Amino acid sequence: MQQAPLLFQPLALRGLILRNRIVLSPMLTYAAERGHVTDWHLMHLGKFAAGGTGLVFMESTKVDPRGCTTPRDPGLWKDEFIPGLERITRFVKGHGAAIGIQLGHSGRKARNSVPWEGRAPLASHPGLEDDGDWELVAPSAVAASPAAERPRALTLPEIQDMVAAWGAAAGRAHRAGFDVLEVHGAHGYLLHQFLSPAANQRNDAYGGSPEKRMRFAVEVVEEVRRHWPAEKPLFFRVSAIDEEGGTIEATVALARALHARGVDMIDCSTGGMTARSITEADRPRLGYQVQHAARIRAEAAVATMAVGLIIHADQAEAILREGSADLVAIGREMLHNPNWPLDAAQKLGVPAPFAVLPPAYGYWLEKRDRSGFGGRPSTWQAGMGPAGAP
Ligand SMILES: Cc1cc2nc3c(=O)[nH]c(=O)nc-3n(C[C@H](O)[C@H](O)[C@H](O)COP(=O)(O)O)c2cc1C
């Protein structure tokens, strides 16, 4: 007998039970207004909950206005942001999905135009709060790219303030009703900048050796854990390798240190330290980052989430079956098909696949399927007719 697909088996993480192991990867949508979420976010995240996803991640939400990648990033640096987010968590949870939030700070990679306006560094910007110019801050005064402005190196007291800002944002995320919190430690943003020998040229307690470069990430996690309830899972996204000397060995050591401090899941991405978004050699393959999730899971003895060009149901199922990861995060393919979990359930032979959707959709689609008009979604493969019809 065929084994029940792992992809659709629930997963318990601390006090949370995910209905399946399909995760919407955090993706910025550049739709916030002065840090506030808009109706766009409710529609965007809500449709993945209604599509059957187990865990829906809200995009990178910033702990400090200076840390916004663009002026259209959402924020959580003040209590006023909570009600808008709460509306979203209520909706998503009301449709059976869990909802996570990724907290981030872009550091020297902040203050750019949105991608479809060129993702270019903005020469200056009044900032998202009434605090004058939008200043770039980072571990060291090293620019992210030749086109980018040199950031100012954070002072030691400012680093302490930054750690406190992460904790305060985590407390707000809890109050807004999120089930999972992810610390964004990847893609060349502030935490990754501290971890990187290329971006971090400090010679104090926060730089100079691998252990000292890790200190900021460790302090952020400790502070977040103080504000994030013990029954709620904490994830951490890493760039397992990068283009500027970030190695898998260093990431395994980081994963061990973070797991010991209450991180439950390492979300395994790569790259972002240079203008290239991922390492070129790794770019074209399906599942190009899964190997890192497998290695971190095996060597750091921590649960992992795999991400990156995971597209097919069989591929996702194999990642779990082979023990490479505990969760599978899907980004762009879900933008293409927000009902991906339904298609995967059909492909993997899950009984009653239409039950993955809310009855307002699933009831009718199941009825249509039984009446012989096809349960498969594709219009370009077979159309709506009975098998064999044009
Ligand atoms: C439009 C867009 C926005 C993204 N925003 C974020 C983000 O806010 N935080 C993050 O960690 N990764 C972000 N990513 C990366 C995705 O989470 C994911 O890791 C990446 O797209 C690879 O997965 P995929 O091949 O399934 O899309 C973004 C990707 C896209 C396409």
The ligand as an SDF file (V2000), in Angstrom:
LIG
                    3D

 31 33  0  0  0  0  0  0  0  0999 V2000
    8.9200   38.9360   -4.6200 C   0  0  0  0  0  0  0  0  0  0  0  0
    9.8050   38.2420   -3.6290 C   0  0  0  0  0  0  0  0  0  0  0  0
    9.9570   38.7760   -2.3660 C   0  0  0  0  0  0  0  0  0  0  0  0
   10.7750   38.1440   -1.4250 C   0  0  0  0  0  0  0  0  0  0  0  0
   10.8480   38.6530   -0.1410 N   0  0  0  0  0  0  0  0  0  0  0  0
   11.5050   37.9590    0.8070 C   0  0  0  0  0  0  0  0  0  0  0  0
   11.4380   38.3340    2.1660 C   0  0  0  0  0  0  0  0  0  0  0  0
   10.7120   39.2720    2.5550 O   0  0  0  0  0  0  0  0  0  0  0  0
   12.1570   37.6270    3.0520 N   0  0  0  0  0  0  0  0  0  0  0  0
   12.9280   36.5430    2.6790 C   0  0  0  0  0  0  0  0  0  0  0  0
   13.5810   35.9360    3.5210 O   0  0  0  0  0  0  0  0  0  0  0  0
   12.9610   36.1430    1.4030 N   0  0  0  0  0  0  0  0  0  0  0  0
   12.2550   36.7820    0.4750 C   0  0  0  0  0  0  0  0  0  0  0  0
   12.2180   36.3010   -0.8010 N   0  0  0  0  0  0  0  0  0  0  0  0
   12.8240   34.9890   -1.0860 C   0  0  0  0  0  0  0  0  0  0  0  0
   11.7630   33.8870   -0.9840 C   0  0  0  0  0  0  0  0  0  0  0  0
   11.2880   33.7580    0.3480 O   0  0  0  0  0  0  0  0  0  0  0  0
   12.3330   32.5160   -1.4270 C   0  0  0  0  0  0  0  0  0  0  0  0
   13.3550   32.1620   -0.5430 O   0  0  0  0  0  0  0  0  0  0  0  0
   12.8620   32.5580   -2.8430 C   0  0  0  0  0  0  0  0  0  0  0  0
   11.9420   33.1890   -3.7190 O   0  0  0  0  0  0  0  0  0  0  0  0
   13.1700   31.1590   -3.3780 C   0  0  0  0  0  0  0  0  0  0  0  0
   12.0390   30.3420   -3.3120 O   0  0  0  0  0  0  0  0  0  0  0  0
   11.1110   30.0710   -4.6370 P   0  0  0  0  0  0  0  0  0  0  0  0
   12.0210   29.5080   -5.7110 O   0  0  0  0  0  0  0  0  0  0  0  0
   10.1040   29.0510   -4.1620 O   0  0  0  0  0  0  0  0  0  0  0  0
   10.5070   31.3610   -5.0300 O   0  0  0  0  0  0  0  0  0  0  0  0
   11.4510   36.9470   -1.7720 C   0  0  0  0  0  0  0  0  0  0  0  0
   11.3160   36.4330   -3.0530 C   0  0  0  0  0  0  0  0  0  0  0  0
   10.4910   37.0450   -3.9770 C   0  0  0  0  0  0  0  0  0  0  0  0
   10.3260   36.4300   -5.3420 C   0  0  0  0  0  0  0  0  0  0  0  0
  1  2  1  0
  2  3  1  0
  2 30  2  0
  3  4  2  0
  4  5  1  0
  4 28  1  0
  5  6  2  0
  6  7  1  0
  6 13  1  0
  7  8  2  0
  7  9  1  0
  9 10  1  0
 10 11  2  0
 10 12  1  0
 12 13  2  0
 13 14  1  0
 14 15  1  0
 14 28  1  0
 15 16  1  0
 16 17  1  0
 16 18  1  0
 18 19  1  0
 18 20  1  0
 20 21  1  0
 20 22  1  0
 22 23  1  0
 23 24  1  0
 24 25  2  0
 24 26  1  0
 24 27  1  0
 28 29  2  0
 29 30  1  0
 30 31  1  0
M  END
$$$$
